[in-house]
């Protein structure tokens, strides 16, 4: 069972606006509730929408939940209930890498990757691996064989095998090469685990400790948990648990170009680079530096508009649309389900965007 790091206190309050005042249909909450009652939106635990830094909608439900695979039973969710982010954690680690880079703690994206792991001279001597850069880890283009299509209950799932390995970094860096670096997107938590190691080594703090100091504290986020593997290392790929409003708070920071309370928490240059398409994912989306990128149309905005998102197993989503100043956090319990993507997509497309009436 993973161990957890936690702190507790009360988060800062949000300013609020009615859906109508924020440019949505007045019955936006009713339409969401109707979708839940109808069964079209299954497994939803929480949905929050903010626009122009004002909380427009927050709905919490009841359902079965788990923490990194550990059953929690039926949970009645509310503003102070922590929830697994699963792979949305990856996108937040991307922010942390940018903060660490701006502070001079970690090497830049164009730096050679294997050079940061001198404890593996045999791997660094491999001509096929020496070309790897940190940018390849940030964009999941390392070209290593990696299989997370298997259920996360399966020990042969690459992320689970990594967590169970005696040396997670060697496990990752020693994977068979199936594509030249930078040429193919292969989804994998191993890339983010390497980045987490570099952050911890460079800052002299654990990943959760650095997150607390550099990202969470400036935003008033003072309660979180971060699951650790059997080696005591926090899972950079999927281990973070936050309250729903705190996830939305991070989305609001991104929409504000990295500023919060008059302070630059994440540099705009890092965010701009993170949201520049680096590689197609093969399913109609693009991938930047640990963020998914796409477009969607709304009645209020002429033509498709760019969105940015973090995706996580079970239906976890942080969806952002900069042109609409819109942030949406969706938390669900459909872990490992083959259709887990359906519910958050319907909420984003058919409930939120379809009811955004004007800018």
FENDA-V986169 format. One record per residue. SS is DSSP state (alpha for helix, beta for strand, coil for the rest). PSI is psi in whole degrees, -180 to 180 (* if undefined). Layout:
ss;psi
SS;PSI
SS;PSI
This chain:
ss;psi
coil;133
coil;146
coil;162
beta;144
beta;130
beta;152
beta;159
coil;142
coil;-171
coil;130
coil;157
coil;149
coil;152
coil;147
coil;151
beta;163
coil;149
coil;154
coil;-42
coil;-44
coil;-24
coil;4
coil;13
beta;165
coil;139
coil;-27
coil;22
alpha;-49
alpha;-38
alpha;-38
alpha;-38
alpha;-47
alpha;-38
alpha;-39
alpha;-36
alpha;-49
alpha;-35
alpha;-18
coil;-4
coil;-24
coil;87
coil;147
coil;18
beta;134
beta;-38
beta;143
beta;126
beta;140
beta;132
beta;150
beta;135
coil;40
coil;22
beta;137
beta;119
beta;-35
beta;137
beta;124
beta;136
beta;141
coil;-171
beta;142
beta;171
beta;139
beta;171
beta;164
beta;103
coil;44
coil;-9
beta;118
beta;137
beta;-2
beta;-162
beta;127
beta;134
beta;110
coil;151
coil;-176
coil;-29
coil;11
coil;122
beta;148
beta;142
beta;136
coil;-17
coil;-125
coil;-3
alpha;-24
alpha;-39
alpha;-45
alpha;-37
alpha;-34
alpha;-33
alpha;-42
alpha;-42
alpha;-37
alpha;-41
alpha;-41
alpha;-45
alpha;-37
alpha;-45
alpha;-27
coil;1
coil;20
coil;-24
coil;158
coil;158
coil;165
coil;-29
coil;2
coil;146
beta;135
coil;-49
alpha;-26
alpha;-20
alpha;-5
coil;67
coil;-11
coil;-4
coil;66
alpha;-28
alpha;-38
alpha;-38
alpha;-22
coil;-8
coil;116
coil;-29
coil;-21
coil;-23
coil;-20
coil;-13
coil;140
beta;168
alpha;-32
alpha;-35
alpha;-34
alpha;-41
alpha;-28
coil;6
coil;46
coil;35
coil;-23
coil;15
beta;149
coil;128
coil;128
coil;103
coil;19
coil;-24
coil;154
coil;151
coil;0
coil;-6
coil;121
coil;-16
coil;-6
coil;132
alpha;-36
alpha;-42
alpha;-42
alpha;-39
alpha;-45
alpha;-29
alpha;-8
coil;147
coil;-26
coil;98
alpha;-37
alpha;-42
alpha;-41
alpha;-44
alpha;-52
alpha;-14
coil;10
coil;150
coil;143
beta;126
coil;-7
coil;151
coil;144
coil;135
coil;-2
coil;-16
coil;134
coil;121
coil;111
coil;132
coil;130
alpha;-18
alpha;-38
alpha;-42
alpha;-33
alpha;-40
alpha;-42
alpha;-39
alpha;-39
alpha;-44
alpha;-38
alpha;-46
alpha;-43
alpha;-43
alpha;-36
alpha;-18
coil;15
coil;158
coil;162
alpha;-47
alpha;-38
alpha;-42
alpha;-40
alpha;-42
alpha;-45
alpha;-42
alpha;-27
alpha;-50
alpha;-49
alpha;-44
alpha;-26
alpha;2
coil;21
coil;111
coil;20
coil;125
beta;166
beta;150
beta;113
beta;145
beta;150
coil;-179
coil;-19
coil;4
coil;6
coil;131
beta;137
coil;106
coil;-21
coil;-30
coil;10
coil;-3
beta;140
beta;128
beta;163
beta;148
alpha;-43
alpha;-26
alpha;-34
alpha;-43
alpha;-35
alpha;-41
alpha;-39
alpha;-39
alpha;-38
alpha;-45
alpha;-44
alpha;-27
coil;22
coil;35
coil;3
beta;145
beta;125
coil;34
coil;3
beta;144
beta;102
coil;-45
coil;136
coil;145
alpha;-35
alpha;-40
alpha;-43
alpha;-45
alpha;-41
alpha;-35
alpha;-31
coil;14
coil;125
coil;129
coil;-33
beta;139
beta;146
coil;-12
coil;-4
coil;30
coil;-3
coil;168
beta;163
beta;134
coil;-131
coil;84
coil;22
coil;141
beta;147
beta;138
beta;-170
beta;152
beta;150
coil;149
coil;154
coil;-29
coil;-21
coil;129
coil;118
coil;166
coil;144
beta;150
beta;140
beta;160
beta;141
beta;152
beta;132
beta;143
beta;150
coil;138
coil;-6
coil;21
beta;132
beta;141
beta;107
beta;133
beta;135
beta;99
alpha;-41
alpha;-27
alpha;2
coil;45
beta;132
beta;137
beta;125
beta;128
beta;128
beta;129
beta;172
coil;28
coil;49
coil;131
coil;3
coil;139
coil;-25
coil;27
alpha;-22
alpha;-18
alpha;-50
alpha;-52
alpha;-34
alpha;-42
alpha;-40
alpha;-46
alpha;-50
alpha;-48
alpha;-19
alpha;-56
alpha;-62
alpha;-37
alpha;-20
alpha;12
beta;110
coil;-32
coil;160
coil;*
